[in-house]
Amino acid sequence: MHTIAVIGATGEVGFRLIQTLHSSYRIVAIVRNREKRDFSRYPGVEVRQVDDISDVDSLALALDGCEAIVNTGYIWFAENIHQAVMKTGAKIRHLLFTGSTGIYTRLPSHSAERKRMAEKFIQERYLCPWTIIRPTMIYGHKDDRNISRLVKALARYPFMPLIGTGSSLIQPVLIHDVVKAYETALLNSKYYNKAYNIGGGKAMSNRELVACAASSLGRQARVIPFPAALVRSGVALLSMIGLSPITREQVARFQENKNIDLSAFIKDFDYVPRNFEEGIQLLIHDLKAHGLLR
Ligand SMILES: NC(=O)c1ccc[n+]([C@@H]2O[C@H](COP(=O)([O-])OP(=O)(O)OC[C@H]3O[C@@H](n4cnc5c(N)ncnc54)[C@H](OP(=O)(O)O)[C@@H]3O)[C@@H](O)[C@H]2O)c1
C-alpha cells in the first residue's frame, strides 16, 4: 500500500479526500490543529502536526515515509513544500496541488497573483512529477461559504438581492467531483506535469443559478437587482467605517464571467463533472441531514 501525505487534512477538501482514500492508501494527515476533525474513525490514518506549512524543517520531518503528497491547502506554499521535499529522506514520486481558476481574473488581485507565481514555480522548478487541479468555486457541503449560504437565505427570505443584472456566468464545482479528480490523478503518470481546470458540467448566469437553487427548494426566487455603481458606492462608504460585509474586489469579481474551459479535463479524465442542477440536490440533502434546512 502506498503512503500519501495530505496537507490541509482538516480542510473541507482535505478531510473528504481522506474519507475517500483511506481504504486504498496509508494516509499521513498533516494538520496544524488536531482537534478540528475526528480522525479516529479512520484507524489507518496517522496524524502528524505541522504548525505552519511554511516551516520547511517541520514539514520535511512530517513527510518521512511518504511516497506522494496532496496539497489541499493553498498552492502558494509550493516553494516551501518543494524545499521540504528536497530535505526529507522520503522518496516523493508525485505532488498534487490545489490551484484555483481565480488565476484567470482580469481584475487586480494579490491572491490571484500569488497563485500564478506558485504555478509558475511548480511548472518551471519542480524536480518530481506534479499535477495541478484548479477548481472553480467549490460547493456541495454544509460548510461551503458560498452556495450553502445562498440556499439557507433562499429558504428563509422571499427576496434575493443581486449586484447588477446577474447575467455574469458562474460554473461552481461539486466537492465530490474535485475529490474524484484527485483520486484518479494520484500516482497516475498520465496526469504528470499537467494542470487542469475543473468546474461544473456547464456554466450558468448568477440569475439562473439563484432560480435553480430556489426551485430545488420548491420555491420561487424574487431577484432584486441593485445597480452595480450603487453597490460600489455603498461598499466604498461602509468600508471607510469598517462595516461593509463585502469588499470592493468581491463586487467587481461578482460581475466578471467565471466560466472555464473544461475540455482538457473531460478528455483526460473521461468524465464530465456534474451540473449545478444535480449538485444542488446533494447540497440540500446534506443541509437537511445536518438539520440546517427543513
Ligand atoms: N473553497 C473554494 O471554493 C475553493 C475554490 C477554488 C480553490 N480552492 C482552493 O482549494 C483548497 C482547499 O479548499 P477548502 O475549501 O478545503 O479550504 P479550507 O477548508 O480552508 O482548508 C484549507 C486547509 O489548509 C490548512 N492551512 C491553511 N493555511 C495553513 C498553514 N499556513 N499551515 C498549515 N495548514 C494550513 C487549513 O488548516 P486549518 O483547518 O487548521 O485552518 C485547512 O486544513 C484551498 O487551497 C483553496 O485555495 C478553494
The ligand as an SDF file (V2000), in Angstrom:
LIG
                    3D

 48 52  0  0  0  0  0  0  0  0999 V2000
  -13.4570   26.5620   -1.4430 N   0  0  0  0  0  0  0  0  0  0  0  0
  -13.4490   27.0270   -2.6880 C   0  0  0  0  0  0  0  0  0  0  0  0
  -14.4790   27.4940   -3.2430 O   0  0  0  0  0  0  0  0  0  0  0  0
  -12.1830   26.9580   -3.4970 C   0  0  0  0  0  0  0  0  0  0  0  0
  -12.2000   27.2910   -4.8550 C   0  0  0  0  0  0  0  0  0  0  0  0
  -11.0190   27.1830   -5.6080 C   0  0  0  0  0  0  0  0  0  0  0  0
   -9.8480   26.7630   -4.9700 C   0  0  0  0  0  0  0  0  0  0  0  0
   -9.8700   26.4660   -3.6630 N   0  0  0  0  0  0  0  0  0  0  0  0
   -8.6340   26.0140   -3.0220 C   0  0  0  0  0  0  0  0  0  0  0  0
   -8.8690   24.7030   -2.5940 O   0  0  0  0  0  0  0  0  0  0  0  0
   -8.1230   24.4390   -1.4160 C   0  0  0  0  0  0  0  0  0  0  0  0
   -8.9910   23.7140   -0.4350 C   0  0  0  0  0  0  0  0  0  0  0  0
  -10.1740   24.4430   -0.2080 O   0  0  0  0  0  0  0  0  0  0  0  0
  -11.0130   24.1830    1.0990 P   0  0  0  0  0  0  0  0  0  0  0  0
  -12.3550   24.7700    0.8640 O   0  0  0  0  0  0  0  0  0  0  0  0
  -10.8820   22.7620    1.5070 O   0  0  0  0  0  0  0  0  0  0  0  0
  -10.2050   25.1190    2.1340 O   0  0  0  0  0  0  0  0  0  0  0  0
  -10.1860   25.0290    3.7300 P   0  0  0  0  0  0  0  0  0  0  0  0
  -11.3410   24.2830    4.2480 O   0  0  0  0  0  0  0  0  0  0  0  0
   -9.9530   26.4380    4.1980 O   0  0  0  0  0  0  0  0  0  0  0  0
   -8.8820   24.1700    4.0320 O   0  0  0  0  0  0  0  0  0  0  0  0
   -7.5900   24.6880    3.9490 C   0  0  0  0  0  0  0  0  0  0  0  0
   -6.6660   23.7730    4.7540 C   0  0  0  0  0  0  0  0  0  0  0  0
   -5.3310   24.3200    4.7330 O   0  0  0  0  0  0  0  0  0  0  0  0
   -4.8540   24.4330    6.0790 C   0  0  0  0  0  0  0  0  0  0  0  0
   -3.9270   25.5470    6.1530 N   0  0  0  0  0  0  0  0  0  0  0  0
   -4.1260   26.8100    5.7210 C   0  0  0  0  0  0  0  0  0  0  0  0
   -3.0160   27.5600    5.9640 N   0  0  0  0  0  0  0  0  0  0  0  0
   -2.1290   26.7420    6.5650 C   0  0  0  0  0  0  0  0  0  0  0  0
   -0.8210   26.9150    7.0750 C   0  0  0  0  0  0  0  0  0  0  0  0
   -0.1870   28.1000    6.9890 N   0  0  0  0  0  0  0  0  0  0  0  0
   -0.1880   25.8610    7.6410 N   0  0  0  0  0  0  0  0  0  0  0  0
   -0.8370   24.6670    7.7450 C   0  0  0  0  0  0  0  0  0  0  0  0
   -2.0590   24.4190    7.2510 N   0  0  0  0  0  0  0  0  0  0  0  0
   -2.7020   25.4560    6.6900 C   0  0  0  0  0  0  0  0  0  0  0  0
   -6.1090   24.6510    6.9100 C   0  0  0  0  0  0  0  0  0  0  0  0
   -5.8570   24.3210    8.2650 O   0  0  0  0  0  0  0  0  0  0  0  0
   -6.9440   24.6720    9.4100 P   0  0  0  0  0  0  0  0  0  0  0  0
   -8.0530   23.6530    9.2350 O   0  0  0  0  0  0  0  0  0  0  0  0
   -6.1940   24.4890   10.6820 O   0  0  0  0  0  0  0  0  0  0  0  0
   -7.4140   26.0760    9.1550 O   0  0  0  0  0  0  0  0  0  0  0  0
   -7.0590   23.6700    6.2350 C   0  0  0  0  0  0  0  0  0  0  0  0
   -6.8050   22.3640    6.6680 O   0  0  0  0  0  0  0  0  0  0  0  0
   -7.5600   25.7710   -0.9600 C   0  0  0  0  0  0  0  0  0  0  0  0
   -6.1980   25.8120   -1.3440 O   0  0  0  0  0  0  0  0  0  0  0  0
   -8.2930   26.8000   -1.7690 C   0  0  0  0  0  0  0  0  0  0  0  0
   -7.4570   27.8990   -2.1200 O   0  0  0  0  0  0  0  0  0  0  0  0
  -10.9970   26.5360   -2.9110 C   0  0  0  0  0  0  0  0  0  0  0  0
  1  2  1  0
  2  3  2  0
  2  4  1  0
  4  5  1  0
  4 48  2  0
  5  6  2  0
  6  7  1  0
  7  8  2  0
  8  9  1  0
  8 48  1  0
  9 10  1  0
  9 46  1  0
 10 11  1  0
 11 12  1  0
 11 44  1  0
 12 13  1  0
 13 14  1  0
 14 15  2  0
 14 16  1  0
 14 17  1  0
 17 18  1  0
 18 19  2  0
 18 20  1  0
 18 21  1  0
 21 22  1  0
 22 23  1  0
 23 24  1  0
 23 42  1  0
 24 25  1  0
 25 26  1  0
 25 36  1  0
 26 27  1  0
 26 35  1  0
 27 28  2  0
 28 29  1  0
 29 30  1  0
 29 35  2  0
 30 31  1  0
 30 32  2  0
 32 33  1  0
 33 34  2  0
 34 35  1  0
 36 37  1  0
 36 42  1  0
 37 38  1  0
 38 39  2  0
 38 40  1  0
 38 41  1  0
 42 43  1  0
 44 45  1  0
 44 46  1  0
 46 47  1  0
M  CHG  2   8   1  16  -1
M  END
$$$$
